[in-house]
Amino acid sequence: MGTIYYGGSATPIHIEDRALAHLKVVVSTKLRRGESFTVSWQHPAGEPRGRSTIWLHPSIALRFVFDDPEPTELNRSWIEELAQSANSSGGVQLIAEQIESTPDHRADDAPQTVVIAD
C-alpha cells in the first residue's frame, strides 16, 4: 500500500502501489506544466465509508511513498484514461485499471527452430 503525503497534513493518503505509480505519472505531468486540478477517490476497505477529493497545486508539497522497492510496469492506456479525467472539470477520478484481454491465437504449427545451412 503506497502513501501520498500532501502539504502539511499529518494524515497520509493510502493508495495501492500500482494505482499510485500510475497516478504519480499523471500528477507529475500536470504539476510540471503548472496546472492545478483535483484528485478524487473512494475510501478503501478498512476506512470509513465515503470518498475524498484533494486540490493539487504546484506550490503544495507532495510526496509519494511506495511499499514495493521495485518500480511497477506501467499500463499506458490506464495513464491515458487518468490523464483524460485530469483534464476534465471533475479532475482525476482514481478508477480501477481495466485490463484488456488479448484475442485467442490459434496454435502455431510452424517450426520453432530454424537451421541455417552454411
N, C-alpha and C positions, 0 to 999 in steps of 0.2 A: 504494500500500500504506500503510494507516494504521498507527498505533502507539499502544499503551497503555503508559504509564509507571506502574508500580504500586508504591506505597510507596517504600521506599528502595532498591529493587532497581535495579541498573545494567543489568539485562537487559531490553531492550524486548520487548514482545509485538507481533508484526506480524499485522495482520488487514486484509483488503481493505477499502478505504474505504467501500463501500456496506454491507457487513456491519457494520462498525464504527459507522456512523451509526445503524443500527437497534439495535445492542447498546447504544449510548450512551443512547438513549431509555429502554430498559428499566432499565438500571443506574441512571441518574439518578433515575428514579421510585422504585425500591426504596430507594435510599440516602436520598432526601429524606424517605421515610417512616420512616427509622431502622432499616430491615430489613437483616439480614446474609444472605448466600447465597453459593453457589459459581457459577463460570462455567467451563465445560469446552469444549475444542475439540480437533480433531485437528490435528497439526502439518502445515503446508502443505508443498508440494513444495519441495525445496531445503534442508529442515531435517531433522534426524534423525527417523526414523520414530517415531510414537507419539502420545500425547495428553497434554494438561496440564489442570490444574484450579487455579484460584486462589480463595481465600476473600475475599470483598468485605465490608467493614465500613465504616460511615460515618466512623470515625476514621482510616482508612487513606487516605493521599494517592493520588489517581488523576488522571491527565491523559490526554486523548485528543488525538492529533495526526493531522490528515488531510493527505494529499498534495495532494488536489484543493482549490483555494481556494473553489470553489462548493459550497454545501450540496446534498446529493443529495435527490431526491424520494423520500419515504418510502412504503413499502408497509404500509398499516395491518394487513393480515392477517399479514404476517411479524412485525410488532411484537407483535401479539396472541399469535402462536404462541410467540415467545421469552418473553413475559411469563408465559404459561401454564406454560412449563417452569421459569421462575424461582420460581414458587410451589410447585413440586413438591419432594420430598425430594432429588432429584438435582440441583437447581439449574438454571441456564440451560445448555442444550445448544446451542452455536452450530451451527445447522444451515443448510443451503443454502436460499436463497429459492425458494419454489415460485411460479411464475408461472402464474396462471390464464388459460387461453385463453378468448377471447371467442367466443361462438357465431357461426356463419356467418350473415350477414344477407343476405337476398335483395336483389336490385337494386331500388333505389328509383326508380320511373319518374315520380314526382311532379315538377312543375316546380320548378327550383331558384331561380327568380327570381319574386318576387311583385310585380306592379304594382298600386299603389293609385291608383284614379281619384279626381280632385279633385271 
